[in-house]
Structures are given as structure tokens and as C-alpha cells.
Amino acid sequence: MKIIKRGSDPRTEPIQATCRNCQTIFEFHLMEAKYSSDQRDGDFYSIACPVCNQTVTKQAHRGAHPYE
């Protein structure tokens, strides 16, 4: 195998989210969040807010689940 152009692992790309409870803006990596598949509302990631511990969700890009 020969690499023509090296990319980056999508699990290491930071994603920004805002907590609706305490308004904290933070970044997380996909490997830190829980992936949930939802046919009706769309796939999403969930993670606990580092300040108030409320669950924060972020919509996943369609068909871009990095663990598949």
C-alpha cells in the first residue's frame, strides 16, 4: 500500500459544543463521546458537560461514524 496524501483520523479532530444548561463552550474528541444512531432525528454524539455534568448532544454528520 502506498499513501498518496496523508489525512487525519476523524476521531482526533476537535468538535465544539455548547451546554444549554450553563452555557459552557468546550471541545471534545469523537472518541470521548457516545455515538447514538437515530433514524428519525438523525445520529448524534452525547457527552457530559465538564462544568455542570448535564448531557450535551451534537449532531453527527450523516454516514460519518468513525468506528464503522
PyMOL Python script that loads the backbone (N, CA, C, O; Angstrom):
from pymol import cmd

cmd.read_pdbstr("""\
ATOM      1  N   MET A   1       0.856  -1.178   0.000  1.00  0.00           N
ATOM      2  CA  MET A   1       0.000   0.000   0.000  1.00  0.00           C
ATOM      3  C   MET A   1       0.895   1.232   0.000  1.00  0.00           C
ATOM      4  O   MET A   1       1.943   1.257   0.645  1.00  0.00           O
ATOM      5  N   LYS A   2       0.467   2.245  -0.729  1.00  0.00           N
ATOM      6  CA  LYS A   2       1.215   3.481  -0.818  1.00  0.00           C
ATOM      7  C   LYS A   2       0.293   4.643  -0.476  1.00  0.00           C
ATOM      8  O   LYS A   2      -0.787   4.769  -1.054  1.00  0.00           O
ATOM      9  N   ILE A   3       0.705   5.484   0.451  1.00  0.00           N
ATOM     10  CA  ILE A   3      -0.084   6.659   0.821  1.00  0.00           C
ATOM     11  C   ILE A   3       0.259   7.787  -0.140  1.00  0.00           C
ATOM     12  O   ILE A   3       1.421   8.181  -0.246  1.00  0.00           O
ATOM     13  N   ILE A   4      -0.734   8.307  -0.835  1.00  0.00           N
ATOM     14  CA  ILE A   4      -0.545   9.411  -1.766  1.00  0.00           C
ATOM     15  C   ILE A   4      -0.589  10.742  -1.015  1.00  0.00           C
ATOM     16  O   ILE A   4       0.270  11.602  -1.207  1.00  0.00           O
ATOM     17  N   LYS A   5      -1.584  10.899  -0.171  1.00  0.00           N
ATOM     18  CA  LYS A   5      -1.721  12.098   0.664  1.00  0.00           C
ATOM     19  C   LYS A   5      -2.229  11.659   2.026  1.00  0.00           C
ATOM     20  O   LYS A   5      -3.282  11.028   2.121  1.00  0.00           O
ATOM     21  N   ARG A   6      -1.506  11.979   3.064  1.00  0.00           N
ATOM     22  CA  ARG A   6      -1.888  11.557   4.412  1.00  0.00           C
ATOM     23  C   ARG A   6      -2.994  12.454   4.948  1.00  0.00           C
ATOM     24  O   ARG A   6      -2.882  13.679   4.918  1.00  0.00           O
ATOM     25  N   GLY A   7      -4.051  11.838   5.434  1.00  0.00           N
ATOM     26  CA  GLY A   7      -5.161  12.558   6.044  1.00  0.00           C
ATOM     27  C   GLY A   7      -5.020  12.540   7.555  1.00  0.00           C
ATOM     28  O   GLY A   7      -3.932  12.320   8.088  1.00  0.00           O
ATOM     29  N   SER A   8      -6.130  12.774   8.239  1.00  0.00           N
ATOM     30  CA  SER A   8      -6.115  12.727   9.699  1.00  0.00           C
ATOM     31  C   SER A   8      -7.272  11.866  10.176  1.00  0.00           C
ATOM     32  O   SER A   8      -8.311  11.778   9.522  1.00  0.00           O
ATOM     33  N   ASP A   9      -7.082  11.245  11.301  1.00  0.00           N
ATOM     34  CA  ASP A   9      -8.106  10.386  11.899  1.00  0.00           C
ATOM     35  C   ASP A   9      -9.243  11.279  12.394  1.00  0.00           C
ATOM     36  O   ASP A   9      -9.002  12.167  13.211  1.00  0.00           O
ATOM     37  N   PRO A  10     -10.491  11.066  11.916  1.00  0.00           N
ATOM     38  CA  PRO A  10     -11.595  11.941  12.337  1.00  0.00           C
ATOM     39  C   PRO A  10     -11.894  11.877  13.830  1.00  0.00           C
ATOM     40  O   PRO A  10     -12.516  12.789  14.374  1.00  0.00           O
ATOM     41  N   ARG A  11     -11.458  10.812  14.499  1.00  0.00           N
ATOM     42  CA  ARG A  11     -11.692  10.710  15.942  1.00  0.00           C
ATOM     43  C   ARG A  11     -10.835  11.682  16.725  1.00  0.00           C
ATOM     44  O   ARG A  11     -11.118  11.952  17.893  1.00  0.00           O
ATOM     45  N   THR A  12      -9.780  12.220  16.098  1.00  0.00           N
ATOM     46  CA  THR A  12      -8.890  13.142  16.810  1.00  0.00           C
ATOM     47  C   THR A  12      -9.184  14.601  16.492  1.00  0.00           C
ATOM     48  O   THR A  12      -8.569  15.490  17.080  1.00  0.00           O
ATOM     49  N   GLU A  13     -10.098  14.864  15.588  1.00  0.00           N
ATOM     50  CA  GLU A  13     -10.469  16.237  15.254  1.00  0.00           C
ATOM     51  C   GLU A  13     -11.367  16.790  16.362  1.00  0.00           C
ATOM     52  O   GLU A  13     -12.357  16.149  16.714  1.00  0.00           O
ATOM     53  N   PRO A  14     -11.053  17.955  16.917  1.00  0.00           N
ATOM     54  CA  PRO A  14     -11.891  18.501  17.994  1.00  0.00           C
ATOM     55  C   PRO A  14     -13.243  18.998  17.471  1.00  0.00           C
ATOM     56  O   PRO A  14     -13.341  19.554  16.377  1.00  0.00           O
ATOM     57  N   ILE A  15     -14.267  18.784  18.275  1.00  0.00           N
ATOM     58  CA  ILE A  15     -15.622  19.244  17.958  1.00  0.00           C
ATOM     59  C   ILE A  15     -16.041  20.203  19.058  1.00  0.00           C
ATOM     60  O   ILE A  15     -15.855  19.920  20.242  1.00  0.00           O
ATOM     61  N   GLN A  16     -16.600  21.327  18.670  1.00  0.00           N
ATOM     62  CA  GLN A  16     -17.015  22.331  19.645  1.00  0.00           C
ATOM     63  C   GLN A  16     -18.495  22.152  19.963  1.00  0.00           C
ATOM     64  O   GLN A  16     -19.305  21.901  19.070  1.00  0.00           O
ATOM     65  N   ALA A  17     -18.839  22.282  21.231  1.00  0.00           N
ATOM     66  CA  ALA A  17     -20.220  22.169  21.680  1.00  0.00           C
ATOM     67  C   ALA A  17     -20.493  23.211  22.763  1.00  0.00           C
ATOM     68  O   ALA A  17     -19.576  23.691  23.429  1.00  0.00           O
ATOM     69  N   THR A  18     -21.773  23.550  22.923  1.00  0.00           N
ATOM     70  CA  THR A  18     -22.200  24.493  23.953  1.00  0.00           C
ATOM     71  C   THR A  18     -23.239  23.819  24.831  1.00  0.00           C
ATOM     72  O   THR A  18     -24.202  23.236  24.333  1.00  0.00           O
ATOM     73  N   CYS A  19     -23.044  23.900  26.123  1.00  0.00           N
ATOM     74  CA  CYS A  19     -24.001  23.345  27.076  1.00  0.00           C
ATOM     75  C   CYS A  19     -25.194  24.296  27.175  1.00  0.00           C
ATOM     76  O   CYS A  19     -25.023  25.496  27.388  1.00  0.00           O
ATOM     77  N   ARG A  20     -26.383  23.760  27.022  1.00  0.00           N
ATOM     78  CA  ARG A  20     -27.598  24.590  27.123  1.00  0.00           C
ATOM     79  C   ARG A  20     -27.930  24.953  28.564  1.00  0.00           C
ATOM     80  O   ARG A  20     -28.670  25.906  28.809  1.00  0.00           O
ATOM     81  N   ASN A  21     -27.390  24.204  29.514  1.00  0.00           N
ATOM     82  CA  ASN A  21     -27.693  24.457  30.912  1.00  0.00           C
ATOM     83  C   ASN A  21     -26.852  25.599  31.484  1.00  0.00           C
ATOM     84  O   ASN A  21     -27.394  26.536  32.071  1.00  0.00           O
ATOM     85  N   CYS A  22     -25.510  25.522  31.312  1.00  0.00           N
ATOM     86  CA  CYS A  22     -24.635  26.518  31.930  1.00  0.00           C
ATOM     87  C   CYS A  22     -23.909  27.405  30.917  1.00  0.00           C
ATOM     88  O   CYS A  22     -23.122  28.273  31.296  1.00  0.00           O
ATOM     89  N   GLN A  23     -24.175  27.184  29.635  1.00  0.00           N
ATOM     90  CA  GLN A  23     -23.590  27.971  28.536  1.00  0.00           C
ATOM     91  C   GLN A  23     -22.077  27.812  28.389  1.00  0.00           C
ATOM     92  O   GLN A  23     -21.430  28.662  27.777  1.00  0.00           O
ATOM     93  N   THR A  24     -21.501  26.742  28.937  1.00  0.00           N
ATOM     94  CA  THR A  24     -20.083  26.467  28.758  1.00  0.00           C
ATOM     95  C   THR A  24     -19.838  26.034  27.320  1.00  0.00           C
ATOM     96  O   THR A  24     -20.562  25.190  26.791  1.00  0.00           O
ATOM     97  N   ILE A  25     -18.824  26.606  26.688  1.00  0.00           N
ATOM     98  CA  ILE A  25     -18.405  26.199  25.358  1.00  0.00           C
ATOM     99  C   ILE A  25     -17.137  25.374  25.538  1.00  0.00           C
ATOM    100  O   ILE A  25     -16.178  25.832  26.159  1.00  0.00           O
ATOM    101  N   PHE A  26     -17.132  24.153  24.992  1.00  0.00           N
ATOM    102  CA  PHE A  26     -15.978  23.278  25.163  1.00  0.00           C
ATOM    103  C   PHE A  26     -15.745  22.455  23.907  1.00  0.00           C
ATOM    104  O   PHE A  26     -16.608  22.362  23.035  1.00  0.00           O
ATOM    105  N   GLU A  27     -14.570  21.866  23.833  1.00  0.00           N
ATOM    106  CA  GLU A  27     -14.223  20.992  22.728  1.00  0.00           C
ATOM    107  C   GLU A  27     -14.068  19.573  23.234  1.00  0.00           C
ATOM    108  O   GLU A  27     -13.653  19.352  24.371  1.00  0.00           O
ATOM    109  N   PHE A  28     -14.407  18.602  22.378  1.00  0.00           N
ATOM    110  CA  PHE A  28     -14.199  17.200  22.707  1.00  0.00           C
ATOM    111  C   PHE A  28     -13.814  16.448  21.443  1.00  0.00           C
ATOM    112  O   PHE A  28     -13.975  16.951  20.331  1.00  0.00           O
ATOM    113  N   HIS A  29     -13.312  15.253  21.627  1.00  0.00           N
ATOM    114  CA  HIS A  29     -12.954  14.387  20.514  1.00  0.00           C
ATOM    115  C   HIS A  29     -14.015  13.290  20.410  1.00  0.00           C
ATOM    116  O   HIS A  29     -14.605  12.896  21.416  1.00  0.00           O
ATOM    117  N   LEU A  30     -14.253  12.804  19.202  1.00  0.00           N
ATOM    118  CA  LEU A  30     -15.288  11.794  18.994  1.00  0.00           C
ATOM    119  C   LEU A  30     -15.088  10.563  19.859  1.00  0.00           C
ATOM    120  O   LEU A  30     -16.061   9.945  20.292  1.00  0.00           O
ATOM    121  N   MET A  31     -13.840  10.199  20.116  1.00  0.00           N
ATOM    122  CA  MET A  31     -13.591   9.006  20.925  1.00  0.00           C
ATOM    123  C   MET A  31     -13.982   9.214  22.396  1.00  0.00           C
ATOM    124  O   MET A  31     -14.056   8.246  23.153  1.00  0.00           O
ATOM    125  N   GLU A  32     -14.228  10.456  22.804  1.00  0.00           N
ATOM    126  CA  GLU A  32     -14.645  10.740  24.185  1.00  0.00           C
ATOM    127  C   GLU A  32     -16.165  10.696  24.337  1.00  0.00           C
ATOM    128  O   GLU A  32     -16.673  10.582  25.453  1.00  0.00           O
ATOM    129  N   ALA A  33     -16.890  10.785  23.230  1.00  0.00           N
ATOM    130  CA  ALA A  33     -18.348  10.884  23.270  1.00  0.00           C
ATOM    131  C   ALA A  33     -19.001   9.544  22.952  1.00  0.00           C
ATOM    132  O   ALA A  33     -18.369   8.637  22.410  1.00  0.00           O
ATOM    133  N   LYS A  34     -20.260   9.443  23.296  1.00  0.00           N
ATOM    134  CA  LYS A  34     -21.053   8.250  22.992  1.00  0.00           C
ATOM    135  C   LYS A  34     -21.828   8.511  21.694  1.00  0.00           C
ATOM    136  O   LYS A  34     -22.510   9.528  21.569  1.00  0.00           O
ATOM    137  N   TYR A  35     -21.720   7.592  20.738  1.00  0.00           N
ATOM    138  CA  TYR A  35     -22.419   7.706  19.457  1.00  0.00           C
ATOM    139  C   TYR A  35     -23.781   7.019  19.567  1.00  0.00           C
ATOM    140  O   TYR A  35     -23.875   5.902  20.075  1.00  0.00           O
ATOM    141  N   SER A  36     -24.828   7.684  19.094  1.00  0.00           N
ATOM    142  CA  SER A  36     -26.172   7.095  19.089  1.00  0.00           C
ATOM    143  C   SER A  36     -26.772   7.230  17.694  1.00  0.00           C
ATOM    144  O   SER A  36     -26.730   8.295  17.079  1.00  0.00           O
ATOM    145  N   SER A  37     -27.323   6.136  17.219  1.00  0.00           N
ATOM    146  CA  SER A  37     -27.956   6.121  15.908  1.00  0.00           C
ATOM    147  C   SER A  37     -29.452   6.336  16.089  1.00  0.00           C
ATOM    148  O   SER A  37     -30.083   5.658  16.900  1.00  0.00           O
ATOM    149  N   ASP A  38     -30.022   7.270  15.343  1.00  0.00           N
ATOM    150  CA  ASP A  38     -31.441   7.583  15.450  1.00  0.00           C
ATOM    151  C   ASP A  38     -31.985   7.832  14.045  1.00  0.00           C
ATOM    152  O   ASP A  38     -31.672   8.850  13.428  1.00  0.00           O
ATOM    153  N   GLN A  39     -32.791   6.911  13.543  1.00  0.00           N
ATOM    154  CA  GLN A  39     -33.327   7.029  12.184  1.00  0.00           C
ATOM    155  C   GLN A  39     -34.258   8.215  12.024  1.00  0.00           C
ATOM    156  O   GLN A  39     -34.313   8.821  10.953  1.00  0.00           O
ATOM    157  N   ARG A  40     -34.977   8.547  13.053  1.00  0.00           N
ATOM    158  CA  ARG A  40     -35.973   9.613  12.949  1.00  0.00           C
ATOM    159  C   ARG A  40     -35.359  11.006  13.037  1.00  0.00           C
ATOM    160  O   ARG A  40     -35.627  11.858  12.190  1.00  0.00           O
ATOM    161  N   ASP A  41     -34.533  11.242  14.064  1.00  0.00           N
ATOM    162  CA  ASP A  41     -33.978  12.579  14.291  1.00  0.00           C
ATOM    163  C   ASP A  41     -32.548  12.744  13.799  1.00  0.00           C
ATOM    164  O   ASP A  41     -32.027  13.859  13.801  1.00  0.00           O
ATOM    165  N   GLY A  42     -31.910  11.675  13.384  1.00  0.00           N
ATOM    166  CA  GLY A  42     -30.530  11.739  12.924  1.00  0.00           C
ATOM    167  C   GLY A  42     -29.552  11.293  14.005  1.00  0.00           C
ATOM    168  O   GLY A  42     -29.839  11.403  15.197  1.00  0.00           O
ATOM    169  N   ASP A  43     -28.419  10.800  13.588  1.00  0.00           N
ATOM    170  CA  ASP A  43     -27.398  10.309  14.503  1.00  0.00           C
ATOM    171  C   ASP A  43     -26.769  11.469  15.270  1.00  0.00           C
ATOM    172  O   ASP A  43     -26.691  12.592  14.773  1.00  0.00           O
ATOM    173  N   PHE A  44     -26.319  11.173  16.501  1.00  0.00           N
ATOM    174  CA  PHE A  44     -25.738  12.229  17.323  1.00  0.00           C
ATOM    175  C   PHE A  44     -24.719  11.660  18.299  1.00  0.00           C
ATOM    176  O   PHE A  44     -24.671  10.456  18.548  1.00  0.00           O
ATOM    177  N   TYR A  45     -23.913  12.554  18.840  1.00  0.00           N
ATOM    178  CA  TYR A  45     -22.956  12.231  19.888  1.00  0.00           C
ATOM    179  C   TYR A  45     -23.444  12.868  21.178  1.00  0.00           C
ATOM    180  O   TYR A  45     -24.033  13.950  21.159  1.00  0.00           O
ATOM    181  N   SER A  46     -23.202  12.202  22.295  1.00  0.00           N
ATOM    182  CA  SER A  46     -23.546  12.795  23.585  1.00  0.00           C
ATOM    183  C   SER A  46     -22.332  12.699  24.512  1.00  0.00           C
ATOM    184  O   SER A  46     -21.572  11.730  24.493  1.00  0.00           O
ATOM    185  N   ILE A  47     -22.189  13.749  25.323  1.00  0.00           N
ATOM    186  CA  ILE A  47     -21.068  13.835  26.250  1.00  0.00           C
ATOM    187  C   ILE A  47     -21.504  14.695  27.432  1.00  0.00           C
ATOM    188  O   ILE A  47     -22.351  15.575  27.284  1.00  0.00           O
ATOM    189  N   ALA A  48     -20.936  14.446  28.585  1.00  0.00           N
ATOM    190  CA  ALA A  48     -21.269  15.224  29.780  1.00  0.00           C
ATOM    191  C   ALA A  48     -20.527  16.557  29.761  1.00  0.00           C
ATOM    192  O   ALA A  48     -19.346  16.610  29.419  1.00  0.00           O
ATOM    193  N   CYS A  49     -21.216  17.622  30.124  1.00  0.00           N
ATOM    194  CA  CYS A  49     -20.594  18.941  30.231  1.00  0.00           C
ATOM    195  C   CYS A  49     -19.538  18.882  31.338  1.00  0.00           C
ATOM    196  O   CYS A  49     -19.815  18.359  32.417  1.00  0.00           O
ATOM    197  N   PRO A  50     -18.334  19.407  31.091  1.00  0.00           N
ATOM    198  CA  PRO A  50     -17.282  19.349  32.110  1.00  0.00           C
ATOM    199  C   PRO A  50     -17.531  20.258  33.318  1.00  0.00           C
ATOM    200  O   PRO A  50     -16.841  20.131  34.329  1.00  0.00           O
ATOM    201  N   VAL A  51     -18.508  21.177  33.229  1.00  0.00           N
ATOM    202  CA  VAL A  51     -18.785  22.094  34.331  1.00  0.00           C
ATOM    203  C   VAL A  51     -19.975  21.624  35.165  1.00  0.00           C
ATOM    204  O   VAL A  51     -19.860  21.470  36.381  1.00  0.00           O
ATOM    205  N   CYS A  52     -21.117  21.395  34.515  1.00  0.00           N
ATOM    206  CA  CYS A  52     -22.335  21.067  35.267  1.00  0.00           C
ATOM    207  C   CYS A  52     -22.775  19.606  35.132  1.00  0.00           C
ATOM    208  O   CYS A  52     -23.740  19.188  35.773  1.00  0.00           O
ATOM    209  N   ASN A  53     -22.078  18.835  34.307  1.00  0.00           N
ATOM    210  CA  ASN A  53     -22.331  17.409  34.125  1.00  0.00           C
ATOM    211  C   ASN A  53     -23.643  17.081  33.400  1.00  0.00           C
ATOM    212  O   ASN A  53     -24.042  15.918  33.362  1.00  0.00           O
ATOM    213  N   GLN A  54     -24.315  18.080  32.829  1.00  0.00           N
ATOM    214  CA  GLN A  54     -25.513  17.825  32.028  1.00  0.00           C
ATOM    215  C   GLN A  54     -25.098  17.197  30.696  1.00  0.00           C
ATOM    216  O   GLN A  54     -23.992  17.441  30.213  1.00  0.00           O
ATOM    217  N   THR A  55     -25.973  16.396  30.106  1.00  0.00           N
ATOM    218  CA  THR A  55     -25.675  15.768  28.828  1.00  0.00           C
ATOM    219  C   THR A  55     -25.796  16.789  27.700  1.00  0.00           C
ATOM    220  O   THR A  55     -26.805  17.484  27.577  1.00  0.00           O
ATOM    221  N   VAL A  56     -24.752  16.867  26.884  1.00  0.00           N
ATOM    222  CA  VAL A  56     -24.725  17.754  25.726  1.00  0.00           C
ATOM    223  C   VAL A  56     -24.712  16.872  24.495  1.00  0.00           C
ATOM    224  O   VAL A  56     -23.950  15.908  24.434  1.00  0.00           O
ATOM    225  N   THR A  57     -25.543  17.187  23.511  1.00  0.00           N
ATOM    226  CA  THR A  57     -25.581  16.404  22.284  1.00  0.00           C
ATOM    227  C   THR A  57     -25.117  17.256  21.110  1.00  0.00           C
ATOM    228  O   THR A  57     -25.278  18.476  21.093  1.00  0.00           O
ATOM    229  N   LYS A  58     -24.537  16.572  20.130  1.00  0.00           N
ATOM    230  CA  LYS A  58     -24.057  17.227  18.929  1.00  0.00           C
ATOM    231  C   LYS A  58     -24.414  16.316  17.756  1.00  0.00           C
ATOM    232  O   LYS A  58     -24.108  15.124  17.778  1.00  0.00           O
ATOM    233  N   GLN A  59     -25.051  16.866  16.748  1.00  0.00           N
ATOM    234  CA  GLN A  59     -25.473  16.077  15.594  1.00  0.00           C
ATOM    235  C   GLN A  59     -24.249  15.519  14.882  1.00  0.00           C
ATOM    236  O   GLN A  59     -23.260  16.224  14.680  1.00  0.00           O
ATOM    237  N   ALA A  60     -24.325  14.239  14.502  1.00  0.00           N
ATOM    238  CA  ALA A  60     -23.247  13.598  13.746  1.00  0.00           C
ATOM    239  C   ALA A  60     -23.474  13.838  12.265  1.00  0.00           C
ATOM    240  O   ALA A  60     -24.611  13.939  11.806  1.00  0.00           O
ATOM    241  N   HIS A  61     -22.384  13.928  11.527  1.00  0.00           N
ATOM    242  CA  HIS A  61     -22.504  14.066  10.082  1.00  0.00           C
ATOM    243  C   HIS A  61     -23.052  12.759   9.518  1.00  0.00           C
ATOM    244  O   HIS A  61     -22.625  11.680   9.929  1.00  0.00           O
ATOM    245  N   ARG A  62     -23.961  12.843   8.614  1.00  0.00           N
ATOM    246  CA  ARG A  62     -24.610  11.657   8.043  1.00  0.00           C
ATOM    247  C   ARG A  62     -23.585  10.698   7.432  1.00  0.00           C
ATOM    248  O   ARG A  62     -22.815  11.068   6.546  1.00  0.00           O
ATOM    249  N   GLY A  63     -23.596   9.453   7.931  1.00  0.00           N
ATOM    250  CA  GLY A  63     -22.718   8.419   7.403  1.00  0.00           C
ATOM    251  C   GLY A  63     -21.250   8.576   7.755  1.00  0.00           C
ATOM    252  O   GLY A  63     -20.395   7.955   7.123  1.00  0.00           O
ATOM    253  N   ALA A  64     -20.946   9.387   8.743  1.00  0.00           N
ATOM    254  CA  ALA A  64     -19.541   9.644   9.069  1.00  0.00           C
ATOM    255  C   ALA A  64     -19.139   9.090  10.423  1.00  0.00           C
ATOM    256  O   ALA A  64     -18.256   9.645  11.078  1.00  0.00           O
ATOM    257  N   HIS A  65     -19.775   7.998  10.860  1.00  0.00           N
ATOM    258  CA  HIS A  65     -19.413   7.423  12.151  1.00  0.00           C
ATOM    259  C   HIS A  65     -18.015   6.817  12.036  1.00  0.00           C
ATOM    260  O   HIS A  65     -17.809   5.910  11.229  1.00  0.00           O
ATOM    261  N   PRO A  66     -17.048   7.298  12.824  1.00  0.00           N
ATOM    262  CA  PRO A  66     -15.648   6.890  12.662  1.00  0.00           C
ATOM    263  C   PRO A  66     -15.322   5.472  13.112  1.00  0.00           C
ATOM    264  O   PRO A  66     -14.237   4.976  12.809  1.00  0.00           O
ATOM    265  N   TYR A  67     -16.221   4.808  13.821  1.00  0.00           N
ATOM    266  CA  TYR A  67     -15.903   3.477  14.322  1.00  0.00           C
ATOM    267  C   TYR A  67     -16.396   2.372  13.405  1.00  0.00           C
ATOM    268  O   TYR A  67     -16.196   1.196  13.706  1.00  0.00           O
ATOM    269  N   GLU A  68     -17.028   2.715  12.305  1.00  0.00           N
ATOM    270  CA  GLU A  68     -17.551   1.696  11.389  1.00  0.00           C
ATOM    271  C   GLU A  68     -16.501   1.285  10.402  1.00  0.00           C
ATOM    272  O   GLU A  68     -16.754   0.435   9.548  1.00  0.00           O
TER     273      GLU A  68
END
""", "prot")
cmd.dss("prot")
cmd.show_as("cartoon", "prot")
cmd.util.cbc("prot")
cmd.orient("prot")
